[in-house]
Amino acid sequence: MNVHYISNRKGKRTAVVLPIKEWNKIKAQLALPDEDRDEDGLPLTKAALLADIKEALEEVKLYKQGKVQLQTLDDFLNEL
């Protein structure tokens, strides 16, 4: 594998650059989503992002009205 390292001024490695073919192999082995798709494999579009924001704002509104309870940060991170 043809790997290049990027180092800071002190010589500490801070990044790795590898050929895209190698990166695609790694992504496939780790089952990582494509950059332009969400975790379900759906395309990330402006409309989808706006819909997610609208949904989040509605959830905040319902929380302020006492109709729903928000998720804790720990619960959210555990979903990842």
Sequence and secondary structure as in RCSB ss.txt:
>XXXX:A:sequence
MNVHYISNRKGKRTAVVLPIKEWNKIKAQLALPDEDRDEDGLPLTKAALLADIKEALEEVKLYKQGKVQLQTLDD
FLNEL
>XXXX:A:secstr
   EEEE TTS EEEEE  HHHHHHHHHHHT   TTB TTS B  HHHHHHHHHHHHHHHHHHHTTSS    HHH
HHHH 
